[in-house]
Amino acid sequence: MKSSLEESLELIQNGDVEKGLQRLEEVEQNASHQEKYDLIQIYEELGRLDKAKPLLDELISYYPDEGELLTTAAEMAVDLDEEDEAIEWLLEVKEGDEAYVRAQMLLADLYQLQGLDEAAENRLKAALQKEPNEPVLLAGLGDYYLDRGDFAKSIPYLKQAQAQGFEFPEGGLNLRLAEAYSATGEFETALTYYRKGLKDKTDPHSLFGYGFTALQIEDYQLAATQLEKLKQTDPDYVTLYPYLIRAYEGLEKYEEALKAAEDGLSVDEQNDTLFTEAGKLQLALGNESVAQDRLKEAIAVNPGNQEAAKALFALWLDQENYEAIEDLALHLKELGEEDAYMDWYYAKALWEKEAFDEAEKLFEKVYPSLSQHDDFLEDYGKLFLELGYRNKALHFFKQALALHPGNEELDMFIRDLEEEF
């Protein structure tokens, strides 16, 4: 014979919700404490916390030290967005209670949400001390360290949990290990875990991680394959495109790399990194006019994009378009941008326009920043040579040679200069 609770549930499951709830209220009038606990669970499943909470409060008044009731009250408080009240309930659970471990895990989650990482870690460790071989705890602590970026710490806990046969409800333990190993630089081991994990579960984050990790060991084909798979699965995953470009560049597939850049720009039209990559690739393919447009768009989006500016300056210097160099440098300075490389290119343009005093001042200004750059030092020496200051020129030529002793051409040039004295 069915109980009144079972009959009420059957009514609800058959769609007669109003009548089912009415029957539950009737059961509630004369329910035992166990039946009231069952009612609480039913009301929670139905989302009727307004019905469940008074019953739970009543039971706690009879059993104030019952950990199961206290953790249920905490979970209910979380559902009602009352996190502080939830913490208060959980702190009441005593260490000897069967619900103690569960309470510590819930506390850790709440503390982590509040940014109290150390408190969260302490709660997980307290629970683990109580149940040192509990795989759920081991996995929880490993996952906590992973989320916090303590990848090396996460690995032993995740591996212990896996050794005991644990798997997260949504899957992905192998993928978590893959992420941790990749972040600690153990790329080959990470790839092994990615291969295992992606057989059971595929998600964009893991596909990206697989491709990124493959790039680190210069397996460009594997990287391109995985990142293309991600692109097909989730084309809006904008982060993938610069890495897919790198993979194709590694394979010397520049047309495919350019397509990846343009595809990325169709998703994110304000991505200055992709404009820069597209510009550089157009340059590599010999399309200087299109390259110039793309690099200008990168700077329009982000005036602080030094890579795009350097590429433009180098292009215009090659084209002897000194006016363009000067115009861009002055425009960026007006916007508050300062960069030693920009000043170097600007100085070279001024030099070519025979504005020697201004050029020399700029070389002097950026020397502290570029004193370890042999090409800059050679340019500085050439400027002084053109101005007739041979001793100063030799000084900078020798600095450049010290940085790059294998430069035989410069070595010979220095010898020739010294012989002329």
Protein Blocks (a to p, Z undefined) as FASTA:
>chain_A
ZZfklmmmmmmmnopamlmmmmmmmmmmmgcfklmmmmmmmmmmnopaklmmmmmmmmmm
mmmmlmklmmmmmmmmmmnopaklmmmmmmmpcfklmklmmmmmmmmmmmmmnopaklmm
mmmmmmmmmmmmlmklmmmmmmmmmmnopamlmmmmmmmmmmnopacfkgoilmmmmmmm
mmnopamlmmmmmmmmmmmoccfklmmmmmmmmmmnopaklmmmmmmmmmmmmmmlmmlm
mmmmmmmmmnopaklmmmmmmmmmmmmmmlmklmmmmmmmmmmnopaklmmmmmmmmmmm
mmmlmklmmmmmmmmmmnopaklmmmmmmmmmmnopacfklmmmmmmmmmmnopaklmmm
mmmmmmmmmmmcmklmmmmmmmmmmnopaklmmmmmmmmmmmmmmlmklmmmmmmmmmmZ
Z
